[in-house]
Amino acid sequence: MKTPISKFLIFVLISLICLTFIFTSYTQALTEIKGSIEQYGGINYNELKLNAINNYIKNNYPDIPQIHTDRSIFVGVRRWQTNNLAIGIEVERIETKWKNNNHIKAITRTTGYLTTAFYRITNLFSVKTALGGYSSSLSLFSGKDLYDSGLNFGGKLGLYIPVPAQNLDDYLPYNVPETFSGDVYLGYRFSKVRINNQYINNIDYSGLEISTSLNISF
């Protein structure tokens, strides 16, 4: 069953895709960025499936709320091969805890090691794709502690909106160097890792995500 945030993000994603095609008809010349390298890092707000773990928590600890959203952090670097196309790498880290009265009952940790590609449709919108491996682990604390881990392929697909330095100046009390910029991203993550646990057989971090990041170019 989809949560309200899921329906909202799906609506926003579809709206952005529609706007992208509209703006494509009025494209200005792309700004010159060929050869530039950008380092970036930021925070994601994620919608997470995690059905197997939530069901385990519901059956064994009904007083602990299920988790359907959480935050994550990421860092990456990309190089613009042309004015349209950038290739790079990205590392993402997600950690989710289920606890009751400060007693942790379950922890999942997932790290994604991704190869990324960014394609600029216009100066306002770009498409981001990512593909790589997700390493996930599960720790259960219930009488007998259990630990399991797994690895699987996953990826991302979505749209991001760059925010140049001159736009950031409008919201800050000082001038931002031109080498700094930001962006907002909205997309979908595919990450379902199988594990060999007697209670839980997968860690599913698939879902919509929205993020903001700070970029430094050189």
C-alpha positions as CSV (number, residue, x, y, z in Angstrom):
1,M,0.0,0.0,0.0
2,K,1.4,3.4,-1.0
3,T,1.9,6.0,1.6
4,P,0.7,9.7,1.0
5,I,4.3,10.8,0.5
6,S,4.6,8.1,-2.3
7,K,1.6,9.5,-4.1
8,F,2.9,13.0,-3.8
9,L,6.3,12.2,-5.1
10,I,4.9,10.2,-8.0
11,F,2.8,13.3,-8.9
12,V,5.9,15.6,-8.7
13,L,8.0,13.2,-10.7
14,I,5.4,13.0,-13.5
15,S,5.0,16.8,-13.4
16,L,8.8,17.3,-13.8
17,I,9.0,14.9,-16.7
18,C,6.2,16.8,-18.4
19,L,7.8,20.1,-17.8
20,T,11.1,18.7,-19.1
21,F,9.5,18.0,-22.5
22,I,7.8,21.4,-22.5
23,F,11.0,23.3,-21.8
24,T,12.9,21.2,-24.5
25,S,10.9,23.1,-27.1
26,Y,12.3,26.4,-25.8
27,T,15.8,25.3,-25.2
28,Q,18.5,27.9,-25.0
29,A,22.1,27.2,-25.9
30,L,23.6,25.0,-23.2
31,T,26.2,26.7,-21.0
32,E,29.8,25.6,-21.6
33,I,30.8,23.0,-19.0
34,K,32.6,20.4,-21.2
35,G,35.7,19.1,-19.4
36,S,34.7,20.4,-15.9
37,I,34.8,18.1,-12.9
38,E,32.3,18.4,-10.1
39,Q,32.4,16.9,-6.6
40,Y,29.1,16.8,-4.7
41,G,27.5,15.6,-1.6
42,G,24.1,15.8,0.0
43,I,21.2,14.3,1.8
44,N,18.3,12.1,0.5
45,Y,14.8,11.8,1.9
46,N,13.7,8.3,0.9
47,E,10.6,6.3,0.7
48,L,11.5,2.7,1.6
49,K,9.7,-0.6,1.1
50,L,11.3,-2.8,3.8
51,N,8.2,-4.9,3.9
52,A,9.9,-8.1,5.1
53,I,11.5,-6.3,8.1
54,N,8.5,-4.3,8.9
55,N,6.4,-7.5,9.0
56,Y,8.9,-9.1,11.4
57,I,8.8,-6.0,13.7
58,K,5.0,-5.9,13.6
59,N,4.7,-9.6,14.5
60,N,7.3,-9.5,17.3
61,Y,7.2,-6.0,18.6
62,P,3.8,-4.5,17.8
63,D,4.6,-1.4,19.9
64,I,7.4,-0.4,17.6
65,P,6.2,1.7,14.6
66,Q,7.0,0.5,11.1
67,I,9.4,2.5,9.1
68,H,8.5,3.6,5.5
69,T,10.8,6.7,5.2
70,D,14.3,7.6,6.2
71,R,17.2,9.8,5.3
72,S,20.5,8.9,3.7
73,I,23.8,10.6,2.7
74,F,25.8,10.4,-0.5
75,V,29.0,11.7,-2.1
76,G,30.1,11.6,-5.7
77,V,32.2,13.0,-8.5
78,R,31.4,13.5,-12.2
79,R,33.2,14.8,-15.3
80,W,31.4,16.4,-18.1
81,Q,32.5,14.6,-21.3
82,T,30.5,17.0,-23.4
83,N,28.1,19.9,-22.6
84,N,25.3,17.3,-22.4
85,L,26.9,14.2,-20.9
86,A,28.7,13.6,-17.6
87,I,30.1,10.2,-16.3
88,G,30.9,9.6,-12.6
89,I,30.8,7.5,-9.5
90,E,28.7,7.8,-6.3
91,V,28.6,6.2,-2.9
92,E,25.4,6.2,-0.9
93,R,24.8,5.2,2.8
94,I,21.5,4.4,4.4
95,E,21.0,3.2,8.0
96,T,17.6,2.4,9.5
97,K,16.9,1.5,13.2
98,W,13.8,0.0,14.8
99,K,13.9,0.6,18.6
100,N,11.7,0.6,21.6
101,N,12.5,2.7,24.7
102,N,16.0,3.3,23.4
103,H,16.5,-0.5,23.0
104,I,17.4,-1.2,19.4
105,K,15.7,-4.4,18.0
106,A,16.8,-4.3,14.4
107,I,19.3,-2.3,12.3
108,T,19.7,-2.4,8.5
109,R,22.7,-0.8,6.8
110,T,23.0,-0.4,3.0
111,T,25.9,1.1,1.0
112,G,25.6,1.7,-2.7
113,Y,28.6,1.8,-5.0
114,L,27.3,3.3,-8.3
115,T,28.5,4.4,-11.7
116,T,26.5,7.4,-12.7
117,A,25.5,9.2,-16.0
118,F,24.0,12.7,-16.2
119,Y,22.4,14.0,-19.5
120,R,21.4,17.6,-19.8
121,I,18.2,18.1,-21.7
122,T,18.1,21.8,-21.1
123,N,19.9,24.3,-18.7
124,L,17.0,23.7,-16.3
125,F,16.7,19.9,-16.3
126,S,18.9,16.9,-16.5
127,V,18.3,13.1,-16.3
128,K,20.4,11.0,-13.9
129,T,20.9,7.3,-14.2
130,A,23.0,5.1,-11.9
131,L,23.9,1.4,-11.8
132,G,26.0,-0.6,-9.4
133,G,26.2,-2.8,-6.4
134,Y,24.4,-2.5,-3.1
135,S,25.8,-4.1,0.0
136,S,23.3,-4.6,2.8
137,S,23.4,-6.0,6.3
138,L,20.8,-6.9,9.0
139,S,21.3,-7.1,12.7
140,L,18.6,-8.5,15.0
141,F,18.8,-8.1,18.8
142,S,16.3,-10.5,20.4
143,G,17.6,-12.9,22.9
144,K,20.0,-14.4,20.4
145,D,21.7,-11.7,18.2
146,L,21.7,-12.4,14.5
147,Y,23.7,-10.8,11.7
148,D,23.4,-11.4,8.0
149,S,24.5,-9.6,4.9
150,G,24.1,-9.7,1.1
151,L,25.0,-8.0,-2.2
152,N,23.0,-7.3,-5.3
153,F,22.8,-5.0,-8.3
154,G,20.7,-1.9,-8.1
155,G,20.3,1.5,-9.7
156,K,18.5,4.9,-9.9
157,L,16.6,6.9,-12.4
158,G,15.3,10.5,-12.1
159,L,15.5,14.2,-12.9
160,Y,17.6,16.8,-11.2
161,I,17.5,20.6,-11.4
162,P,20.8,22.4,-11.1
163,V,21.0,25.6,-9.0
164,P,23.8,27.9,-10.2
165,A,25.8,30.0,-7.8
166,Q,24.2,33.2,-8.9
167,N,20.8,31.8,-7.9
168,L,22.1,30.9,-4.4
169,D,23.2,34.5,-3.9
170,D,19.5,35.5,-3.8
171,Y,19.0,33.5,-0.6
172,L,22.3,34.1,1.2
173,P,23.8,37.2,2.9
174,Y,27.0,36.8,0.9
175,N,28.2,36.1,-2.6
176,V,28.7,32.4,-3.4
177,P,31.9,31.6,-5.5
178,E,31.0,30.5,-9.1
179,T,32.7,27.2,-8.4
180,F,29.9,26.3,-6.0
181,S,26.4,25.3,-7.0
182,G,23.5,23.1,-5.8
183,D,20.9,20.9,-7.2
184,V,17.6,19.2,-6.3
185,Y,16.9,15.6,-7.5
186,L,13.8,13.5,-7.6
187,G,14.0,9.9,-8.7
188,Y,13.5,6.2,-7.9
189,R,16.0,3.7,-6.4
190,F,16.0,0.0,-7.3
191,S,17.7,-1.9,-4.5
192,K,16.6,-5.3,-3.2
193,V,19.2,-7.4,-1.5
194,R,18.6,-11.1,-0.7
195,I,19.9,-12.4,2.7
196,N,20.0,-15.8,4.3
197,N,18.1,-15.0,7.5
198,Q,15.7,-17.4,9.2
199,Y,13.2,-14.5,9.8
200,I,13.8,-12.1,7.0
201,N,14.8,-12.9,3.4
202,N,15.5,-9.5,1.9
203,I,16.3,-5.9,2.6
204,D,14.4,-3.7,0.2
205,Y,15.4,-0.1,0.0
206,S,13.6,0.5,-3.3
207,G,11.4,3.6,-3.5
208,L,11.2,7.2,-4.4
209,E,13.8,9.7,-3.2
210,I,14.2,13.4,-3.2
211,S,17.6,15.0,-2.4
212,T,19.5,18.2,-2.3
213,S,23.3,18.5,-2.7
214,L,26.2,21.0,-2.8
215,N,28.5,20.8,-5.8
216,I,32.1,22.1,-6.2
217,S,33.5,22.3,-9.8
218,F,37.0,22.7,-10.9
